[in-house]
């Protein structure tokens, strides 16, 4: 029973600190990655338009995608798509944009 009591206290703290609903506090508390959870809390606390866990998660995913687009990666195999799968035409399906690229994802 003490574990459940501690969880209830933590949920109350999250709801009070970030002004989120109970379901959002549960999702935030149960988020598997500690660093992402801290970033989500920061977004909820510091970004006026973000009021739910889902909004914060979408913004975090958008920031990761934007960061990935600006960072040049080393490709081990230029004929393989890092995130997609091969198509029949010898091209690779891109998971991000849905297009078929010739060598690897360029988006």
N, C-alpha and C positions, 0 to 999 in steps of 0.2 A: 504493500500500500504506500510506503514512502516514495517509491519511484513515481507512481501516478500523481501523488501530491506535488512532487517537484516539477513534473511535466505541466501540471495545471498552473503552477506559479509562473513557469517560464512562458507559457502561452499567454497568460495575462500580461506579463511584462512586454511581450512582443506586440500585443494588441494596443497597449497603452503607448508604447514608444513610437510606433509607426502608424497608428490610426487605422489598422487593417481589421477586417472581420475575422471571426474565429477560424473559418476554413482557410483563409490566407495565412493565418498564424501557424496553423497545423502544417500546411505545405512548406512554409518557410522553415519551421523547426525540423521537419523531416527531410529537408533537402540534403542529398547525399554528399555533396562536396562542400567542405568547410570554407574554402576560399571563395567559391561562388556564393555561398550563403552570406558571407561578409559583404560581397559586392552587391548582392540583392538588397541587403539591409541599407547599404549606403545609398542606393538608388531610391529606395522608399523614403529615406530620411531627407534626401537633398534634391530630389527632382519633383517639382510641383505637379506635373501631369501624371505621375505614376502613383497609383493608389492601391493597386492589387498585386499579388504575387505574380499573376499571369502577365501583367504589364511590365513588371520589373524583369521577368524572365525573358520576355520578348525583346526588351531594350538591351539586355545583356547579350543575347544571341546576336542582335544586330551589331553591337559593338565588336564582338568577336569576329563576325563576318567581315566588317569593315577593316579591322586590323589585319585579318588574313589576306585581304585584297591588296594591302599596301606592302606586305612583307613578301619578298621574293624567296621561294623555296627551291632547294636543290632537288632535282628529279633524278632518281636512280635509273629509271627506264623511261625514255621519252615516248615510247609507244604505249605506255599504260596510263590510264586515268587514275589519279590518286583516290578519287572518291566514287567513281562510277563503275560502269560495267561495259564490256565491249558490245557493239552493235553488229548486225550482219554486214553492213557496208564497210567494215574495216575502221570504223570510227568508234568513239567512246562516248557513252551517255554521261552528261554532267548532272550530278545530283543537285547542284545549286541553281542552274538556270534551265535545265531540261534539254539543252541543245546537244547536238552531236559534234564533238570537237575532233580534229584530226589526230592530235597527239595526246594532249592532256588538258585538263580543265584550265581555261584561261580567264575565267571569271572570278 
